[in-house]
């Protein structure tokens, strides 16, 4: 799983559009500030959308798998 996340972090600007599709309420500036930081993204999703940290991480994992395809 970490290998996949490193690939995503390396292509963050290109993949930011996919993040926007899934979590549309995140602003462009927020997405750029995250710059591939998985834990920070999970915390931001948790705060913004009122989900548990575990659910946020599951959503990220699902999305990163979708983006890998």
Secondary structure, DSSP 8 states (H G I E B T S, - for coil): -HHHHHHHHHTHHHHHHHHHHHSTTS-HHHHHHHTT-HHHHHHHHHHHHT--HHHHHHHHHHHHHHHH-
